[in-house]
């Protein structure tokens, strides 16, 4: 499907009752440098750890509740799906990703890794 122009093959699917949903992607051009912005004291950046799975999965399911992505993928709809999603991206990151996974989370103190 990806080899076709956008919308080229949509008609047969729409005729069969499929729905189209617009997608918005956030992209940062490779040439763009990261801005160094001071973090508020209640934000902590640290390396991902095993203890983060449950709470992160709960945030994912809550954030996607009622969103179209949760209708088509249990990785956003259920706690077990979100845990599977997190496990996949933490343990099997894409070959292009060279940065370690970090967690941005409200905290009572600031600790940077």
C-alpha positions in Angstrom: 0.0 0.0 0.0 2.8 2.4 0.7 4.1 2.3 -2.9 0.9 4.1 -4.1 0.2 7.8 -4.0 -1.8 9.0 -1.0 -5.5 8.5 -1.7 -5.0 6.4 -4.8 -6.3 3.2 -3.3 -8.8 4.7 -0.8 -12.0 4.3 -2.8 -12.3 0.5 -2.6 -11.7 0.6 1.2 -14.1 3.4 1.7 -16.7 1.5 -0.3 -16.3 -1.4 2.1 -17.0 0.7 5.2 -13.4 1.6 6.2 -12.9 5.1 7.6 -10.1 7.5 6.9 -8.5 9.4 9.7 -6.0 12.3 9.2 -2.6 11.8 10.8 -0.4 14.5 12.2 3.2 13.7 12.8 5.8 15.7 14.7 9.1 15.8 12.9 12.3 17.6 13.7 14.6 18.2 10.7 18.0 16.5 11.2 19.8 19.9 10.8 17.9 21.4 13.7 19.9 21.6 16.9 18.3 20.8 20.2 17.6 23.8 22.3 18.9 23.8 25.8 15.9 24.8 27.9 16.1 24.8 31.7 13.7 22.3 33.2 11.2 23.1 35.9 12.1 21.6 39.3 9.2 19.2 39.2 10.5 17.5 36.0 13.1 14.8 36.1 15.0 13.2 33.2 16.5 9.9 33.9 17.2 6.6 32.2 14.4 4.2 31.7 14.1 1.4 34.3 12.0 -1.7 34.9 9.9 0.2 37.5 8.6 2.5 34.8 6.6 0.1 32.7 3.4 0.0 34.7 3.0 3.7 35.3 4.0 4.5 31.7 1.5 2.0 30.3 -1.3 3.6 32.5 -0.4 7.0 31.1 -0.6 5.7 27.5 -4.0 4.1 28.0 -5.4 7.1 29.7 -4.0 9.5 27.1 -5.4 7.5 24.2 -8.8 6.8 25.7 -11.4 7.8 23.1 -8.7 8.5 20.4 -9.0 6.8 17.0 -5.7 5.0 17.6 -7.2 3.1 20.5 -10.0 1.9 18.3 -7.6 0.3 15.9 -4.7 -0.9 18.1 -4.9 -2.4 21.6 -1.4 -1.0 22.3 -3.2 2.2 23.1 -6.5 0.8 24.4 -5.4 -1.8 27.0 -2.8 -2.0 29.8 -1.5 -5.3 28.4 -1.2 -3.8 24.9 0.6 -0.7 26.2 3.0 -2.9 28.2 3.7 -4.9 25.0 4.3 -1.7 23.1 6.7 -0.4 25.7 8.5 -3.7 25.9 9.0 -3.6 22.1 10.4 -0.1 21.9 12.6 -0.4 25.0 14.1 -3.8 24.2 14.0 -3.7 20.4 14.6 -0.1 19.3 14.7 0.8 15.6 18.2 0.6 14.0 18.0 4.3 13.3 17.6 5.3 16.9 21.0 5.8 18.5 19.9 7.7 21.6 19.1 5.8 24.9 15.5 6.0 26.0 14.9 8.5 28.7 11.8 9.2 30.7 10.3 12.7 31.3 8.2 12.5 34.4 7.0 14.8 37.1 9.0 14.2 40.3 9.7 15.6 43.7 13.3 16.3 42.9 15.6 16.6 39.9 18.1 14.0 39.0 19.7 14.1 35.6 21.5 11.2 33.9 
